[in-house]
Amino acid sequence: MLLARNFKLHAGWILVVITLIVGGASWQAVASQNAGRSVGGSSLVGIVLGSIAAMIILFELLLWPRKKFRKYKLGPTRYWMAGHIWLGLASGPLAFIHAGYRFGGTFSSLLMYLLIFVLASGIYGWIMQLVIPRWMLSNLPSETISGQIDDVAVQNALDARRMLTVAYGPKPDGLTKLANLDDASASLNLVRVAGQSFSKDTAQKQVVVGAVQRRGPSRGRSNLQSDFDVDPSDSSIVWKEYAAVIDVYLLNGIQGIRTRVARVATAQQQRIGHHTKVVHPSRDGVSQLQSYQKAKNWFSLLRGGCSPSSSVILDRLEDFCDQKRQFDIQRRTQSWLHSWIAVHASISVLLGVLLVAHVILAIRYM
């Protein structure tokens, strides 16, 4: 577990938290016994513990502005985060002891419930921060830098177009028009390629296909030999499904790129030799590719409509779609994490504002 591997980092803060909670509870118990009743916020112990809890909450809020002052070297972020976690957990019990183990009036109860919500959301987020990255590491082998997802997706589409051009020649006329990637290629510093405009000889010299994803700042690349031994009769089937479905899926969700899906019949039949094979409907393919199992079935049907020699091409296209699916999951997961942080931070700020009002009211009525 992460805590076990970094125990030295957390041990000091854990000791401080235990000391504060145990010491505060013991002091409150002794003071209550001497007073013959449970003392609360107006007592000396209540004021001290309440002040400590308030200072902890204000310290918690300093984590966000600290990011804007990194140049002043205010200490490593990991120490701030450790303090943020453990002191934040201590603020709840200290506030409850400060109130004499009571929620008090309406405003005090609101403040206490809000503090509990902040602590619960913090614990939940901490657990998610530990679980989700590990889950992504195990289940998303094609995970890449989040800011480069669009770059890699466009490059995959360019690589797929080159590969089909090398294997089958340019895209036949009359099929779905491919999205224009010239502007995207320029803005993403990629090679400007339109698969349908390549001659086969030219494409053979330039084909580059993405390698299996490697974790790290750079994405591995590898060359693919251009001497594909495929059946030319598969050209129309593969190019048709690529243009209408696969290319649309690979570029789905990328800003500045507009794709079109061909409207075709609900089922197609292609005659291969003496056999008739059913090819999956192109119109439904984009949504099918979003699911791992449905994508497997979709490509299985597509392979059934092509000769076995096209398997190497279809396998590579399926790999591109699998990477795209993982990129979408990565984007959604990271978006959720960022959204959670925004909620936690906004509620924490609200708690800080109400805490200041609570302090002012307490001083006024003392």
Legacy VTK file of the C-alpha trace (Angstrom):
# vtk DataFile Version 3.0
C-alpha trace
ASCII
DATASET POLYDATA
POINTS 366 float
0.000 0.000 0.000
1.125 3.575 -0.708
1.019 4.493 2.992
3.288 1.567 3.877
5.821 2.494 1.201
5.941 6.128 2.383
5.474 5.592 6.113
8.378 7.876 7.045
6.676 10.705 5.180
3.398 10.217 7.079
4.682 9.024 10.456
5.388 12.502 11.857
1.986 13.843 10.870
0.231 10.755 12.256
2.000 11.266 15.592
0.924 14.925 15.675
-2.685 13.989 14.921
-2.825 11.286 17.588
-1.307 13.671 20.134
-3.823 16.406 19.331
-6.884 14.146 19.455
-5.899 12.111 22.517
-4.588 15.175 24.347
-7.670 17.226 23.497
-10.098 14.475 24.508
-8.239 13.906 27.798
-8.189 17.598 28.611
-11.902 17.950 27.836
-12.703 14.905 30.011
-10.752 16.313 32.983
-12.303 19.769 32.555
-15.796 18.262 32.362
-15.206 16.194 35.484
-14.021 19.256 37.388
-16.997 21.322 36.188
-19.506 18.569 36.882
-20.845 18.811 33.305
-19.657 18.410 29.731
-17.866 21.635 28.866
-18.141 23.054 25.328
-16.918 25.830 23.098
-17.124 28.612 25.693
-14.712 26.875 28.086
-10.932 27.265 27.987
-10.445 23.791 26.519
-13.201 24.465 23.995
-11.632 27.740 22.886
-8.152 26.189 22.539
-9.335 23.115 20.653
-11.664 25.191 18.494
-8.813 27.548 17.646
-6.571 24.614 16.711
-9.301 23.118 14.507
-9.881 26.503 12.854
-6.169 26.979 12.164
-6.002 23.483 10.659
-8.898 24.271 8.322
-7.218 27.496 7.234
-3.969 25.583 6.711
-5.883 23.117 4.512
-7.074 25.994 2.342
-3.482 27.186 1.832
-2.705 24.134 -0.327
-4.296 25.704 -3.406
-2.715 29.188 -3.237
0.621 27.496 -2.480
0.652 26.176 -6.047
0.905 29.751 -7.326
3.982 30.425 -5.203
6.108 27.410 -6.073
9.040 29.627 -6.966
9.428 30.593 -3.285
10.301 26.981 -2.333
7.842 26.583 0.520
8.687 22.920 0.946
8.129 19.754 -1.121
4.546 19.187 -2.232
4.515 15.648 -0.814
5.012 17.002 2.726
2.225 19.512 2.221
-0.062 16.760 0.963
0.762 14.506 3.908
-0.010 17.360 6.300
-3.146 18.190 4.344
-4.423 14.630 4.688
-3.684 13.938 8.352
-4.345 17.378 9.832
-7.560 17.488 7.841
-8.630 14.203 9.422
-7.787 15.628 12.862
-9.925 18.748 12.363
-13.188 16.775 12.587
-12.602 15.119 15.982
-11.080 18.321 17.388
-14.121 20.350 16.319
-16.461 17.753 17.829
-14.534 17.763 21.135
-14.501 21.579 21.044
-18.327 21.541 20.909
-18.548 19.190 23.904
-19.551 16.282 21.667
-22.689 18.177 20.633
-23.751 19.701 17.300
-25.251 22.796 18.948
-27.607 25.248 17.263
-28.605 25.525 13.611
-25.523 27.402 12.421
-23.112 25.245 14.434
-24.825 22.084 13.170
-24.591 23.324 9.573
-20.888 24.005 10.050
-20.335 20.552 11.566
-22.259 18.732 8.824
-20.339 20.650 6.185
-17.051 19.686 7.838
-18.101 16.029 7.874
-18.984 16.249 4.181
-15.600 17.783 3.357
-13.766 15.104 5.334
-15.817 12.311 3.733
-15.201 13.671 0.244
-11.508 14.011 1.024
-11.254 10.410 2.225
-13.202 9.190 -0.800
-11.010 11.185 -3.153
-7.839 9.950 -1.449
-8.959 6.347 -1.916
-9.803 7.028 -5.568
-6.393 8.624 -6.092
-4.841 5.397 -4.834
-7.138 2.984 -6.676
-7.749 4.581 -10.065
-4.109 5.082 -11.165
-3.381 1.450 -10.314
-6.489 0.347 -12.188
-5.457 2.404 -15.208
-1.944 0.940 -15.060
-3.358 -2.589 -15.155
-6.266 -2.104 -17.559
-5.146 0.673 -19.907
-1.794 -0.443 -21.373
-2.140 2.197 -24.115
-2.461 5.034 -21.590
-0.558 8.093 -22.729
-0.004 11.659 -21.543
-3.480 13.158 -21.243
-2.517 16.335 -23.075
-1.316 14.280 -26.052
-4.341 12.016 -26.516
-5.611 13.991 -29.509
-2.131 14.040 -31.048
-1.790 10.267 -30.785
-5.343 9.661 -32.052
-4.736 11.785 -35.151
-1.397 10.090 -35.738
-3.091 6.683 -35.503
-5.620 7.736 -38.128
-2.809 8.945 -40.392
-0.912 5.687 -39.880
-4.014 3.633 -40.663
-4.600 5.565 -43.890
-0.995 5.075 -44.950
-1.187 1.372 -44.192
-4.340 0.886 -46.287
-2.853 2.938 -49.114
0.267 0.784 -49.098
-1.694 -2.464 -48.925
-4.637 -1.764 -51.255
-3.810 1.455 -53.070
-5.712 4.765 -52.811
-9.249 4.846 -51.468
-11.745 4.029 -54.233
-14.018 6.817 -55.411
-17.609 6.882 -54.268
-16.940 5.884 -50.644
-17.385 8.042 -47.560
-15.134 11.056 -47.729
-12.359 10.941 -45.159
-12.043 13.783 -42.683
-9.492 16.398 -43.725
-6.481 16.054 -41.440
-4.268 18.622 -43.151
-5.043 21.382 -40.625
-4.921 18.982 -37.688
-1.602 17.584 -38.855
-0.131 21.067 -39.097
-1.420 22.173 -35.693
-0.247 18.948 -34.048
3.121 19.006 -35.835
2.325 15.755 -37.622
3.002 14.667 -41.181
0.399 16.014 -43.606
-1.171 12.965 -45.220
-4.489 12.263 -46.905
-4.730 8.531 -47.495
-6.806 8.769 -50.630
-4.349 11.082 -52.372
-1.316 8.773 -52.123
0.022 6.788 -54.968
1.051 3.320 -53.887
4.721 3.846 -54.727
4.900 7.081 -52.740
3.127 5.626 -49.728
5.465 2.643 -49.583
8.365 4.953 -48.797
6.566 6.779 -46.001
4.472 4.246 -44.125
4.988 4.424 -40.335
2.759 2.523 -37.941
2.422 3.151 -34.203
4.134 0.559 -32.034
2.622 -0.969 -28.932
2.212 1.827 -26.415
5.145 2.318 -24.064
4.699 4.198 -20.811
6.701 7.363 -20.570
6.951 10.825 -22.105
7.478 9.526 -25.653
5.439 7.080 -27.658
7.261 4.293 -29.448
7.169 4.180 -33.246
8.147 1.394 -35.627
8.310 0.945 -39.369
6.084 -1.532 -41.172
7.303 -3.242 -44.294
5.365 -2.262 -47.372
5.303 -5.644 -49.121
1.813 -6.644 -47.963
0.598 -9.899 -49.455
-3.126 -9.193 -49.507
-5.967 -10.020 -51.854
-6.713 -6.902 -53.966
-10.385 -7.883 -54.096
-10.657 -6.963 -50.378
-9.825 -3.343 -51.155
-13.387 -2.108 -51.569
-14.634 -3.881 -48.425
-11.802 -2.765 -46.137
-11.674 0.798 -47.465
-15.469 1.082 -47.242
-15.626 -0.001 -43.621
-12.582 2.048 -42.713
-13.922 5.256 -44.253
-17.459 4.857 -42.910
-16.698 3.492 -39.445
-13.111 3.092 -38.276
-11.765 6.484 -39.363
-14.822 8.178 -37.851
-14.283 6.353 -34.577
-10.545 7.084 -34.406
-11.212 10.800 -34.829
-14.353 10.963 -32.702
-14.277 13.740 -30.112
-11.205 15.533 -31.460
-11.810 19.261 -31.697
-11.569 20.830 -35.117
-12.132 17.580 -37.028
-15.489 16.876 -38.591
-16.364 13.338 -39.662
-19.253 11.845 -41.566
-20.799 8.389 -41.304
-22.114 6.804 -44.492
-25.784 5.850 -44.522
-25.909 2.281 -45.746
-28.317 -0.614 -45.709
-28.879 -2.469 -42.440
-26.792 -5.371 -43.723
-24.348 -5.910 -46.583
-23.360 -9.071 -48.378
-20.068 -9.542 -50.155
-19.450 -12.580 -52.373
-16.016 -14.103 -51.773
-15.393 -16.965 -54.211
-18.314 -19.353 -53.845
-19.288 -18.171 -50.375
-21.471 -15.297 -49.287
-20.349 -13.485 -46.136
-22.372 -10.969 -44.128
-20.447 -7.830 -43.241
-21.506 -5.815 -40.183
-23.569 -2.693 -40.961
-21.340 0.354 -41.299
-23.941 2.702 -39.871
-23.955 0.899 -36.520
-20.215 0.292 -36.450
-19.131 3.520 -34.729
-21.207 2.770 -31.637
-20.178 -0.897 -31.815
-16.501 0.011 -31.615
-17.025 1.803 -28.311
-17.525 -1.560 -26.600
-14.659 -4.052 -26.405
-16.792 -7.162 -26.922
-18.984 -5.606 -29.606
-15.872 -4.386 -31.406
-14.507 -7.939 -31.318
-17.717 -9.210 -32.913
-17.702 -6.379 -35.470
-14.162 -7.119 -36.617
-14.907 -10.847 -36.624
-17.749 -10.253 -39.072
-15.539 -7.985 -41.147
-12.848 -10.668 -41.304
-15.496 -13.097 -42.460
-16.151 -10.870 -45.452
-12.474 -10.694 -46.414
-9.829 -13.189 -47.405
-7.434 -14.507 -44.705
-4.598 -12.481 -46.221
-6.201 -9.276 -44.894
-5.978 -10.419 -41.270
-2.720 -8.549 -40.631
-4.352 -5.303 -41.794
-7.559 -5.856 -39.831
-5.598 -6.836 -36.718
-3.708 -3.536 -36.871
-6.908 -1.558 -37.392
-8.447 -3.340 -34.420
-5.394 -2.359 -32.351
-5.912 1.288 -33.317
-9.565 1.074 -32.239
-8.574 -0.580 -28.963
-6.119 2.248 -28.252
-8.814 4.807 -29.028
-11.205 3.055 -26.624
-8.577 3.155 -23.891
-7.874 6.817 -24.579
-11.589 7.598 -24.160
-11.693 5.721 -20.849
-8.551 7.518 -19.700
-10.023 10.892 -20.644
-13.298 10.191 -18.803
-11.513 8.863 -15.715
-9.148 11.808 -15.456
-12.008 14.218 -16.090
-13.887 12.643 -13.178
-10.869 12.999 -10.910
-10.445 16.647 -11.820
-14.168 17.292 -11.309
-13.997 15.690 -7.872
-11.120 17.971 -6.877
-13.134 20.993 -7.994
-16.106 19.938 -5.845
-13.913 19.218 -2.828
-12.125 22.550 -3.169
-15.307 24.600 -3.585
-16.967 23.020 -0.536
-13.784 23.580 1.448
-13.816 27.275 0.561
-17.453 27.497 1.665
-16.479 25.836 4.939
-13.696 28.391 5.407
-16.107 31.304 4.871
-18.639 29.901 7.350
-15.826 29.212 9.811
-14.808 32.884 9.776
-18.432 33.857 10.417
-18.606 31.308 13.256
-15.466 32.765 14.881
-16.821 36.324 14.614
-20.141 35.308 16.173
-18.410 33.364 18.947
-16.217 36.353 19.857
-19.217 38.660 19.758
-21.276 36.580 22.206
-18.462 35.583 24.589
LINES 1 367
366 0 1 2 3 4 5 6 7 8 9 10 11 12 13 14 15 16 17 18 19 20 21 22 23 24 25 26 27 28 29 30 31 32 33 34 35 36 37 38 39 40 41 42 43 44 45 46 47 48 49 50 51 52 53 54 55 56 57 58 59 60 61 62 63 64 65 66 67 68 69 70 71 72 73 74 75 76 77 78 79 80 81 82 83 84 85 86 87 88 89 90 91 92 93 94 95 96 97 98 99 100 101 102 103 104 105 106 107 108 109 110 111 112 113 114 115 116 117 118 119 120 121 122 123 124 125 126 127 128 129 130 131 132 133 134 135 136 137 138 139 140 141 142 143 144 145 146 147 148 149 150 151 152 153 154 155 156 157 158 159 160 161 162 163 164 165 166 167 168 169 170 171 172 173 174 175 176 177 178 179 180 181 182 183 184 185 186 187 188 189 190 191 192 193 194 195 196 197 198 199 200 201 202 203 204 205 206 207 208 209 210 211 212 213 214 215 216 217 218 219 220 221 222 223 224 225 226 227 228 229 230 231 232 233 234 235 236 237 238 239 240 241 242 243 244 245 246 247 248 249 250 251 252 253 254 255 256 257 258 259 260 261 262 263 264 265 266 267 268 269 270 271 272 273 274 275 276 277 278 279 280 281 282 283 284 285 286 287 288 289 290 291 292 293 294 295 296 297 298 299 300 301 302 303 304 305 306 307 308 309 310 311 312 313 314 315 316 317 318 319 320 321 322 323 324 325 326 327 328 329 330 331 332 333 334 335 336 337 338 339 340 341 342 343 344 345 346 347 348 349 350 351 352 353 354 355 356 357 358 359 360 361 362 363 364 365
